[in-house]
Amino acid sequence: MPFEDLPDRLTEVRQRIGEATRRGGHGQEVRIIAVTKTHGPEAVAAAWNAGLEDVGENRVQEALGKMAAETPPVRWHLIGHLQRNKVKSADAFFLVHSIDNLRLAAAANAHAASIGRPLPGLVQLNVVGEETKGGFAPNELNAAADQLSAMPGLDVRGVMTMARLGADEAELRRTFSGARAAGEALRGRGFKATELSMGMSGDYEIAVEEGATYVRLGTILFGERE
Ligand SMILES: *Cc1c(COP(=O)(O)O)cnc(C)c1O
C-alpha cells in the first residue's frame, strides 16, 4: 500500500500541533493541508483515508490533473503562484493562498465579477524581503489594503507566508509573527482575514506557536519528494 505509514506520521504531527498550540497560547484551530505535489493521485486518496480533508498543490496544471483523476472530495488549496492569465483556474480551488501582487488581485476581482462569485484568497506576504519569492512586503500592506478594499470580487480570508530556507528560529518567529501582525492589520481595516497559512514540514511547530491556522505539510507526511 502506498504511503502506509501516513496514519502514524499524522498521529505524531497532530500531537505536536496540539502541544505547540498550547505553548503558543493563541487558542486557534489548526488545519493540516496535505501537500501532494510531485506525488500521484494515490497520495490524495491516502490523505483522505487517513482523515485529511484539505490538499495543497503548488502548480495549477498538476492539481487539475489530480482533480480529474479519481480522487476523493477533498478541499483543494492552491499554494503556489497563480499566473494572471490563468486566473479562471482559481475556480477549481477552495482557497488560493497566493494572491501575491495587485495585478493578480485585480484580474481575480474581474473574473469573480464575470462569474458572480467572490474568490476566496489569502494575501501572500514576503516578510523578510526575499527576492526569489513573490508577495507583499509588510510596508506595502497598507497601500495594498486600500486597493483590495475596492475589489469586492476578492474575499480576503487572511495571510499566507513562507519562511526563508535555512532561517534560524529567531528569523522564523519574526517571519511568522510578521504575518500574524499583517492579519491583524487587515482585520483592523474591515477584512475578515482570520486565516494564517504558515508552516511547512521543517517549521510547522514554530508556525503554530505563532498562530498558524493552516499548516502546509508535504515531506513529513509523504516522505522525501523525488
Ligand atoms: C512544497 C510546499 C510545502 C510543503 O513543503 P514540505 O517541506 O514538504 O512540508 C508547503 N508550502 C508550499 C508553498 C510549498 O510549495
The ligand as an ORCA input file, in Angstrom:
! r2SCAN-3c Opt
* xyz 0 1
  C       6.052     22.204     -1.132
  C       5.394     23.238     -0.319
  C       5.053     22.985      1.023
  C       5.351     21.679      1.739
  O       6.716     21.548      1.963
  P       7.304     20.385      2.921
  O       8.583     20.966      3.390
  O       7.491     19.191      2.042
  O       6.334     20.173      4.003
  C       4.413     23.985      1.725
  N       4.116     25.185      1.158
  C       4.428     25.460     -0.124
  C       4.072     26.791     -0.672
  C       5.076     24.502     -0.907
  O       5.369     24.794     -2.184
*
